[in-house]
């Protein structure tokens, strides 16, 4: 009945479209009403953005635990710069001896890479709480894979060491601005908890394992590293 109803509505109410036949088995295309076609041509940007917003809302409701959904639906044209994050860790590496959480190699402040502990293509962000310095070779080897289990405790310890060093060497307003994302994303009560290793460990333990399970279900692979625990 749909083709017949569409035909009546199209002629009477100027609905969006009708079919090229009133017989279901003979329909091969749809025909837009000229008035609607003109409207879409004139207001295409508005209609497109409205449709994208509604689609994103629908997908988010259907996939509430998927992080960075908007970046998965609409791939960014280019990755954001890691300059601020690199400067954060470079300041720390110039103050202390720091060793790669995967290979135990000492990190050179003038030659290091930032690893996304949870792959960027899964989280779709460059937040500091998910970044850790590695050697360029290790970062290239890990690529888009999930971290090995044995690295988790080292990752937390590295984050705590970085936060503590940054707190001791920067002005209060810089510290406040930098750690806001830790507090929001890891659901930490206050800034002092970031400097408490046990509280930071609890926050990461609540946040990371569920995300790794979700990433595994979505097809991300565990890094088969040759580096030992």
Number of C-alpha atoms within 10 A of each C-alpha: 8 11 19 15 11 19 18 14 15 18 12 9 8 17 16 16 18 24 20 15 16 17 12 13 8 11 13 9 9 13 12 15 16 12 12 14 14 12 12 14 11 11 10 13 11 11 14 11 11 12 12 15 13 11 13 16 13 11 15 16 10 10 11 9 12 17 17 15 18 17 14 14 12 10 12 11 6 6 11 9 9 13 8 11 16 19 12 16 23 17 16 21 21 12 14 12 11 20 18 19 22 23 16 15 13 15 18 17 20 9 11 22 21 19 22 28 23 21 22 19 16 23 20 19 17 18 15 20 19 19 21 23 27 26 22 14 11 20 19 12 14 20 15 20 22 20 22 17 12 12 17 19 14 17 23 22 17 18 22 19 17 21 20 16 18 20 19 10 12 12 10 11 8 11 16 13 9 18 18 14 15 19 17 11 12 18 13 19 12 13 14 10 15 22 18 12 16 14 15 21 20 13 21 19 15 13 14 16 13 12 17 19 11 16 22 14 10 11 9 18 14 16 15 12 14 9 10 10 13
